């Protein structure tokens, strides 16, 4: 239990004194970049899913 408390105290000290936190403007621009990338990737996955759905639909219609 003592080692756990030491770990927590040292981790808090590192986060408080050694970590460089981004400014609000940096955080905002990074968040926008992540949001745009998320929509692009979601669109790509939707396109792939729709394409495979069409292909499988044709295959199933051909087999029936």
Phi, psi and omega in degrees: 000325180295321180293328177294317178295321178296317179300313181296316180296317180292322178296317178297317179298320178295315180297326183282321190249333188253342183274135175264113183273145180289154175285169181298320181294318177296318180296319180295315181292323178294321179295320178295319178299317179295320179297316179296315180298322179297316179293322179295312180296320178298321178295319178297315180296321176299316179298316178297316180297316180295320179297311179295326177297317177296316180297313180294326176298317177295319179297314181295323178293324180292322182284337181269000000 
